[in-house]
Amino acid sequence: MSSTTLQSPLVLTERAAQEIRNIITTKNMPEGYHLRVGVKGGGCSGMSYVLGFDRQRDHDMEFEVDGITVYMDKRHGLYLMDTVVDYQNGLNARGFTFENPNATSTCGCGSSFSS
């Protein structure tokens, strides 16, 4: 698989980047595993966000955000262009959140959307 690092279609806030670095360090990710961001069908609004760690696949774009290697299926770029991924660690919210300018509607929990 040839890999060319591209400009990122999404933004990680400093809090999100720091939490991802913490996860990478504490979970001892296997060689070749990097952050995967994407979408999948489902959720109360039609599409759900995917955020996890995975190996590179055939249809992936690879890019770097704040020193973090990120994989995304090429087909998901249209849905995630200019999306901001943040990390909340407060009383009312805890976990990764997505601010997606392409979403025409979102669910109350913020984990699914439609475009």
Buried (B, 14 or more C-beta within 10 A) or exposed (E): EEEEEEEBBBBBBEBBBEBBEEEBEEEEBEEEBBBBBBBEEEBBBBBBBBBEBBEBEEEBBBBEBBEBBBBBBEEBBEBBEEBBBBBBEEEEEEEBBBBBEEBEEBBEEBBBBBB
